[in-house]
């Protein structure tokens, strides 16, 4: 299916032309038919057998009256192609210029110009003027066709031009995240809530769950061009029968793949004034933002020089936006338009004096194209999931990867350079605990995840047991000497742990014992009880030679130790899976 939006001045025959092309009247409201103009968005569709691979074509008929500009923008927002309608018996009109400026700002590059009512006046002047106006926009090169919906003259030529144009449209991917901008909502007796939208890409299926921010809805039924379907891929006009939390869904609501989009109220953008904007070239403080079928009041703040167009918009409500999204900004006072390219839908806060200017310089060369290298250069680091949500593809490159995190090479080098002095400072402050936990270093470096620290560690620093160790950061001399005494005594009697009095005599308190354990010199089986590292395996090997199962008393005798030691030791062996405690309190070695 292909979707085409009409555009053009009021009463230039858009709806009549769509009716002639499709055999269906897009003006379905009684008020529209009574007044002879489109008020709401109208839809009509047809299938052209001679259209080759084009197949079904749906037309979104938008109002041309200036009072319904918001409705018109809701219709063309998600549509990739346009039919610009100009009357042969009228001069070039303001709404035609406004609609063309909107199409240009949205980057619509595929279209056809129809000069209607060519039976009432010579179409040549209108065709020449339309071609000249279009040549300065994204629709440059669009064919201009003279047509009369009343007599049928030129309709075949118009169908041919539309077919050729639609055949050149790139096929949108069917496996991408869905974002549907709702343009109508109504209730059907016996079915409930139904919404319509243009699906630009991706696939919607019956049974899918879609999200409206935090709210979730389920697709109970699905139609395309009036026919029930199990699944529809973009580009397509779709009607969804929804169940679930449907309160608040209205025109402008974005239904998205859950957890796949970043919803934002603050976005950094680049603005470009539309044709004939005139001074001042920058928008007012409180313009209106149009994206998809949504229109949202925003607060506009230039970043740096207003002439650069780099600005920050604060939205009255959060919208799902990605890098590269194209939007429109409109001055509600004098109807001027600005093209808006999304540069960063997840920008940093501007906390310090001069931050806005620095941010503008950072975005000076950004053009709205999502590039991983550029994104990491600005952010320093980013989570894979956040990159996906803002529309930045992850690919191999000159960056550091740590689990789900990606770090720019320059930022990684700067962080790694800060590690040695941090480790040295910690060692001076904690002589009994010189190895720095990764969590502490992550906090000092203001990193969101301790797992980011490990890949930053460079020799001579090493990571040991979740801590960063510097060479020569061993135990203090007096503690090291006392630990050596304990190790010699345990070498002679491996399971005769020194008593509390003996440890006190040697000057070894819990802090010193903990430091010795972290250094790999002792193994604490309980507070105040230490053995040599590896004593657990040695004990299991000796106990395996006993008749199985064995009693606590037999273990104590075989290991030549006391109940003070054997009870916590056996508990540690149980927890390590080396022994198994039976219901009668006997144990057996797990082989």
C-alpha positions in Angstrom: 0.0 0.0 0.0 1.0 3.6 -0.6 -0.3 6.7 1.2 -0.5 10.1 -0.4 -1.5 13.4 1.3 -3.3 16.1 -0.6 -2.3 19.8 -0.1 -3.4 23.1 -1.5 -5.7 26.1 -1.1 -9.3 25.8 0.0 -11.8 25.2 -2.8 -9.2 24.3 -5.3 -10.8 20.8 -5.8 -8.7 18.5 -3.7 -11.7 16.4 -2.5 -13.3 16.4 -5.9 -10.0 15.2 -7.5 -9.6 12.5 -4.9 -13.2 11.4 -5.5 -12.5 11.2 -9.3 -9.3 9.2 -8.7 -10.9 6.7 -6.2 -14.6 6.8 -6.7 -15.0 7.6 -2.9 -15.9 10.9 -1.3 -13.3 11.7 1.3 -15.6 14.4 2.9 -17.7 12.2 5.2 -19.0 14.6 7.7 -22.4 16.2 7.0 -21.0 19.6 7.9 -18.2 19.2 5.3 -20.7 18.3 2.6 -23.0 21.2 3.6 -20.2 23.8 3.7 -18.3 22.3 0.7 -14.9 22.2 2.4 -12.9 19.7 4.3 -12.9 20.3 8.0 -11.5 17.0 9.4 -9.0 14.7 7.7 -10.7 12.6 5.0 -9.6 9.3 3.6 -10.3 7.5 0.4 -8.5 4.6 -1.4 -8.4 2.7 -4.6 -6.5 -0.1 -6.3 -5.1 0.7 -9.8 -4.8 -2.6 -11.7 -2.6 -1.0 -14.3 -0.3 0.5 -11.6 2.3 -2.3 -11.7 3.6 -3.0 -8.3 2.0 0.1 -6.8 -1.2 -1.7 -5.9 -3.5 0.0 -3.3 -3.2 3.8 -2.9 -4.8 5.6 0.1 -5.3 9.4 0.0 -5.3 11.6 3.1 -7.4 14.6 2.2 -6.5 17.5 4.3 -8.4 20.8 4.8 -7.2 23.8 2.8 -8.8 26.5 4.8 -6.4 28.6 6.9 -8.4 28.0 10.1 -7.7 24.3 9.8 -3.9 24.4 9.3 -3.4 22.3 12.5 -5.6 19.6 11.0 -3.8 19.8 7.7 -0.4 19.4 9.4 -1.7 16.4 11.3 -2.6 14.8 8.0 0.7 15.3 6.1 3.0 14.8 9.1 3.5 11.0 8.8 2.9 10.7 5.0 5.9 10.2 2.6 4.3 11.5 -0.6 2.0 14.4 -1.5 -0.4 15.5 -4.2 -0.3 19.3 -4.4 -3.5 20.7 -5.9 -3.6 24.1 -7.6 -6.6 25.6 -9.5 -6.1 26.8 -13.1 -8.7 29.6 -12.6 -7.2 31.1 -9.5 -3.8 32.8 -8.8 -1.2 31.2 -6.6 -2.9 31.4 -3.2 -1.6 31.8 0.4 -2.6 28.3 1.6 -1.0 26.7 -1.4 2.2 28.5 -0.5 1.8 27.6 3.2 1.1 23.9 2.5 4.1 23.7 0.1 6.3 25.3 2.8 5.1 22.7 5.3 5.9 19.9 2.9 9.3 21.3 2.3 10.0 21.8 6.0 9.0 18.1 6.6 11.3 17.0 3.8 8.6 15.4 1.7 10.6 14.7 -1.5 8.1 12.7 -3.6 5.0 14.3 -5.1 2.9 15.3 -8.0 1.4 18.7 -8.8 -2.2 18.7 -10.2 -3.5 21.8 -11.8 -7.2 21.3 -11.5 -10.2 22.9 -13.2 -8.3 23.1 -16.4 -11.6 23.0 -18.3 -12.4 26.5 -16.9 -9.1 28.3 -17.7 -5.9 27.9 -19.6 -3.8 25.8 -17.2 -0.4 26.9 -18.7 0.1 29.9 -16.4 -0.8 28.0 -13.3 1.4 25.1 -14.3 4.4 27.5 -14.9 3.8 29.2 -11.6 3.4 25.9 -9.7 6.6 24.5 -11.3 8.6 27.6 -10.3 7.3 27.5 -6.7 8.0 23.8 -6.3 11.5 24.1 -7.8 12.7 25.9 -4.6 11.5 23.1 -2.3 12.1 19.4 -1.5 9.5 18.6 -4.2 11.7 20.1 -6.9 11.3 18.1 -10.2 7.8 16.9 -9.3 5.7 16.5 -12.5 3.0 19.1 -13.1 -0.2 17.7 -14.7 -3.2 19.6 -15.9 -6.5 17.8 -15.0 -10.2 18.3 -14.9 -12.1 16.2 -12.3 -15.4 17.3 -13.9 -14.6 16.2 -17.5 -12.0 13.5 -16.7 -9.4 15.2 -18.9 -5.9 14.5 -17.7 -6.9 11.9 -15.1 -5.1 9.1 -16.9 -2.0 11.3 -17.1 -2.3 12.1 -13.4 -2.6 8.4 -12.5 0.5 7.6 -14.5 2.4 10.4 -12.8 1.3 9.2 -9.4 2.1 5.6 -10.2 5.6 6.5 -11.4 6.2 8.6 -8.3 4.9 6.0 -5.9 7.0 3.2 -7.6 10.1 5.3 -6.8 9.4 5.5 -3.1 11.8 3.4 -1.0 10.2 0.5 0.7 10.1 1.1 4.5 11.5 -1.6 6.7 8.9 -3.9 8.2 10.9 -5.0 11.2 11.6 -1.7 13.0 10.0 -0.2 16.1 6.4 1.1 15.6 5.4 4.7 16.1 1.8 5.5 15.2 0.5 9.1 15.4 -3.2 8.8 16.0 -5.2 11.2 13.8 -8.8 10.1 14.6 -10.5 8.4 17.5 -14.1 7.2 17.6 -16.3 4.5 19.2 -17.9 1.7 17.3 -21.0 0.0 18.8 -20.0 -3.5 19.8 -16.3 -2.9 19.2 -15.3 0.0 21.4 -12.5 2.4 20.8 -11.1 2.7 17.3 -8.2 4.9 16.2 -6.8 5.6 12.7 -3.3 6.5 11.8 -0.7 6.3 9.0 1.9 3.6 9.7 5.1 4.8 8.2 7.2 1.7 8.9 7.3 -1.4 11.0 4.5 -3.9 11.4 1.3 -4.0 13.5 -0.4 -7.3 14.3 -3.6 -8.3 16.0 -2.7 -9.0 19.6 0.2 -6.6 19.8 0.7 -4.4 22.8 1.4 -0.8 22.1 2.3 2.0 24.6 1.1 5.5 25.1 3.8 6.6 27.4 3.3 4.5 30.5 -0.2 3.3 29.4 -0.5 0.0 27.6 -3.2 -0.9 25.0 -3.8 -4.1 23.0 -4.7 -4.3 19.4 -7.9 -6.3 19.4 -8.7 -5.8 15.7 -6.9 -4.4 12.7 -8.1 -3.0 9.4 -6.4 -1.5 6.3 -8.4 0.1 3.5 -11.6 -1.2 5.1 -10.5 -4.8 5.2 -9.8 -6.9 8.3 -6.2 -8.0 8.5 -4.0 -10.0 10.9 -0.9 -7.9 10.3 -0.1 -4.7 8.3 3.3 -3.4 7.4 4.1 0.3 6.6 3.5 2.4 4.7 -0.2 2.0 5.3 -3.4 3.5 6.5 -4.6 1.5 9.5 -7.6 1.4 11.8 -7.0 -0.2 15.2 -9.6 -1.5 17.6 -8.0 -1.0 21.0 -8.6 -2.4 24.5 -6.9 -1.6 27.7 -6.0 1.8 29.1 -7.5 3.8 26.3 -8.4 6.9 28.3 -6.6 9.9 27.1 -5.9 8.6 23.6 -6.8 11.2 21.1 -5.5 12.9 17.9 -1.8 13.5 18.4 -1.3 10.5 20.7 1.7 8.4 19.7 1.3 4.6 20.0 4.7 2.9 20.1 6.4 -0.4 20.5 6.8 -0.7 24.3 10.1 0.3 25.9 11.6 1.1 22.5 11.3 4.9 22.3 12.7 7.7 24.5 9.8 10.0 25.6 11.1 13.5 26.2 9.9 16.9 27.2 13.3 18.5 26.3 14.9 18.3 23.0 17.9 20.1 21.3 17.2 20.9 17.6 18.3 22.9 14.6 15.8 25.4 13.2 15.7 26.6 9.6 13.2 29.3 8.7 10.7 28.4 6.0 10.4 30.4 2.7 9.4 34.0 3.1 9.7 33.8 6.9 11.1 37.3 7.0 12.7 39.0 10.1 13.0 38.0 12.8 14.4 34.7 11.6 14.1 33.0 15.0 10.8 31.8 16.5 9.0 33.5 19.4 9.3 32.4 22.9 6.2 30.1 22.9 5.6 28.7 19.4 3.6 25.6 18.4 5.4 22.3 17.5 3.9 19.9 15.0 5.2 16.3 14.7 3.3 13.4 13.2 -0.3 14.2 14.0 0.6 15.9 17.2 0.7 19.7 17.9 2.3 20.7 21.2 2.9 24.1 22.8 6.7 24.5 23.4 9.1 27.0 25.0 11.9 28.0 22.7 15.4 28.8 23.9 18.2 29.6 21.5 21.5 28.0 22.4 24.4 30.4 21.6 24.0 32.6 18.6 20.3 32.6 17.5 21.4 32.8 13.9 22.9 29.3 14.2 19.4 27.8 14.6 20.6 25.5 17.4 17.9 25.7 20.1 16.4 23.9 23.0 12.6 23.2 23.0 10.7 22.4 26.2 7.5 20.6 25.4 4.2 20.8 27.3 4.0 17.0 27.3 6.5 14.2 26.5 6.7 12.8 23.0 8.6 9.8 21.6 11.4 11.4 19.6 14.6 10.2 17.9 17.7 11.8 16.4 16.8 12.8 12.8 13.1 13.3 13.3 11.8 16.1 11.2 9.2 18.5 12.7 7.6 21.9 12.2 7.6 24.9 14.4 4.9 27.5 13.8 4.3 31.0 15.1 0.6 31.0 16.0 0.6 34.8 15.7 1.7 35.3 12.1 1.8 31.6 10.9 5.5 31.6 10.0 7.0 28.1 9.8 10.4 26.7 10.7 11.9 23.3 9.8 13.0 21.4 12.9 15.7 18.7 12.8 16.0 16.7 16.1 19.7 16.7 17.1 19.4 15.2 20.6 16.1 14.1 22.2 18.0 13.3 25.5 20.1 16.4 26.1 22.1 17.2 29.3 20.9 19.8 31.7 22.3 23.3 31.4 23.4 23.9 35.0 26.3 26.4 34.9 26.9 29.8 33.4 27.9 29.6 29.8 26.5 26.0 29.4 24.1 27.0 26.7 26.9 28.5 24.5 29.1 25.4 25.1 26.2 23.2 24.1 25.6 25.1 20.9 29.3 24.7 20.0 29.0 21.0 20.7 26.1 20.7 18.3 27.5 23.1 15.7 28.1 20.5 13.1 25.3 18.1 14.0 22.8 17.7 11.1 20.3 15.3 12.6 21.9 12.2 11.1 22.3 9.6 13.9 25.9 8.6 14.1 27.3 6.5 16.9 30.8 8.2 16.9 29.2 11.7 17.1 26.9 10.7 19.8 29.6 9.2 21.9 31.9 12.1 21.3 29.2 14.4 22.8 28.1 12.1 25.6 31.3 10.4 26.5 29.4 7.2 27.3 26.0 5.8 26.6 23.9 2.6 27.3 23.0 0.4 24.3 19.3 0.6 25.3 19.3 4.4 25.5 21.0 4.6 22.1 18.4 2.4 20.6 15.6 4.4 22.1 16.9 7.7 20.6 17.5 6.1 17.2 21.3 5.8 17.1 22.4 2.4 15.6 25.2 0.6 17.4 28.1 -0.6 15.2 31.7 -1.6 15.6 34.0 1.5 15.9 36.8 3.1 17.8 35.1 3.0 21.2 35.4 1.0 24.3 32.6 -1.5 25.2 31.9 -2.7 28.8 28.8 -4.9 28.9 25.9 -2.7 27.8 27.9 0.5 27.9 29.8 2.2 25.1 32.6 4.7 25.9 34.2 7.1 23.5 38.0 6.5 23.1 38.9 10.0 24.2 36.7 9.8 27.3 38.0 6.4 28.2 41.6 7.7 28.0 40.7 10.7 30.2 39.1 8.4 32.8 42.0 5.9 32.8 44.4 8.8 33.4 42.5 9.7 36.6 42.6 6.2 38.1 46.3 6.1 39.4 46.0 9.2 41.6 42.7 8.0 42.9 44.1 4.6 43.9 47.2 6.3 45.4 45.0 8.7 47.4 42.9 5.8 48.7 46.0 3.7 49.7 47.3 6.7 51.8 44.0 7.1 53.5 43.4 3.4 54.1 46.8 1.7 54.8 45.1 -1.5 55.9 42.7 -1.5 52.9 44.7 0.0 50.0 42.8 -1.8 47.3 40.0 0.4 46.0 36.6 -1.2 45.4 35.2 -0.7 41.8 32.1 0.9 43.3 34.2 3.5 45.1 36.1 4.4 41.9 32.8 4.5 39.9 31.5 7.0 42.4 34.6 9.1 42.3 34.6 9.1 38.5 30.8 9.8 38.4 30.2 6.6 36.3 26.8 5.0 36.4 28.0 1.4 36.7 31.1 -0.1 38.5 31.5 -2.5 35.6 32.7 0.4 33.6 35.8 0.8 35.8 37.5 -2.6 35.0 38.1 -2.0 31.3 39.7 1.4 32.2 42.4 -0.2 34.4 45.9 -0.1 32.8 49.1 -1.6 34.1 50.7 -1.4 36.6 47.2 -1.2 38.2 45.3 -4.6 38.3 41.8 -5.7 39.2 41.7 -8.3 42.0 38.4 -9.5 43.4 36.4 -6.5 42.4 39.1 -4.1 43.7 41.8 -2.1 42.0 45.3 -2.7 43.3 48.5 -0.7 42.8 52.0 -2.2 42.9 53.6 -2.0 46.3 50.3 -1.3 48.0 50.8 -4.3 50.4 50.2 -4.5 54.1 51.9 -2.1 56.5 55.2 -3.6 57.7 54.1 -4.4 61.3 50.9 -6.1 60.0 52.7 -8.0 57.4 55.2 -9.3 60.0 52.3 -10.4 62.3 50.6 -12.2 59.5 53.8 -14.0 58.6 53.9 -15.4 62.2 50.3 -16.6 61.9 51.0 -18.2 58.5 54.0 -20.1 59.9 52.0 -21.4 62.9 49.1 -22.5 60.6 51.6 -24.2 58.3 52.6 -26.4 61.3 49.0 -27.0 62.4 46.7 -26.1 59.5 43.4 -26.2 61.4 44.6 -24.9 64.8 43.4 -21.3 64.3 45.1 -18.8 66.6 43.0 -17.8 69.6 41.7 -14.3 70.2 44.4 -13.7 72.8 47.1 -14.8 70.3 45.8 -12.4 67.7 45.6 -9.6 70.2 49.2 -10.4 71.2 50.3 -10.1 67.6 48.3 -6.8 67.2 45.9 -8.2 64.6 42.4 -6.8 64.9 39.5 -7.4 62.5 40.6 -4.6 60.1 44.1 -6.1 59.9 42.7 -9.6 59.4 40.4 -8.3 56.6 43.3 -6.6 54.9 45.3 -9.9 55.1 42.4 -11.8 53.6 42.0 -9.3 50.7 45.7 -9.7 50.1 45.2 -13.4 49.8 47.3 -14.3 52.8 44.6 -15.5 55.2 41.1 -17.0 55.1 38.6 -15.8 57.6 36.0 -18.5 58.3 34.3 -16.4 61.0 35.1 -13.2 62.9 38.4 -13.7 64.8 39.0 -17.1 63.2 41.5 -17.4 60.3 43.1 -20.3 58.5 45.4 -20.4 55.4 43.8 -19.9 52.0 42.9 -23.3 50.5 42.2 -24.8 53.9 38.7 -25.6 52.7 39.9 -28.0 50.0 42.5 -29.5 52.3 39.8 -30.1 54.9 37.4 -31.7 52.4 40.2 -34.0 51.1 41.0 -35.2 54.7 37.3 -35.7 55.6 36.7 -37.7 52.5 39.0 -40.4 53.9 36.7 -40.8 56.9 33.8 -43.3 56.9 30.8 -41.5 55.4 28.7 -40.0 56.8 30.8 -38.6 59.6 30.1 -36.7 62.9 31.2 -33.3 63.9 33.3 -35.0 66.6 35.0 -37.3 64.1 35.8 -34.2 61.9 37.2 -32.3 64.9 39.5 -35.2 65.8 40.7 -35.9 62.3 41.5 -32.2 61.7 43.2 -31.9 65.1 41.2 -28.8 66.0 38.6 -27.5 68.5 34.8 -27.1 68.3 35.4 -23.4 68.2 37.0 -23.9 64.8 35.4 -27.0 63.4 31.8 -25.8 63.6 32.2 -22.6 61.5 34.6 -24.5 59.2 32.0 -27.3 58.5 29.4 -24.6 57.9 31.7 -22.9 55.4 32.2 -26.3 53.7 28.5 -26.8 53.5 27.9 -23.5 51.9 30.7 -24.1 49.4 29.1 -27.4 48.4 32.1 -29.4 49.5 30.1 -31.2 52.2 26.4 -31.9 52.8 24.7 -31.8 56.2 22.2 -34.6 56.8 19.0 -34.5 58.9 20.7 -36.3 61.8 23.5 -33.6 61.9 26.1 -35.9 60.3 27.8 -34.9 57.1 29.2 -36.4 54.0 31.7 -35.1 51.5 30.2 -34.2 48.1 32.2 -36.0 45.5 
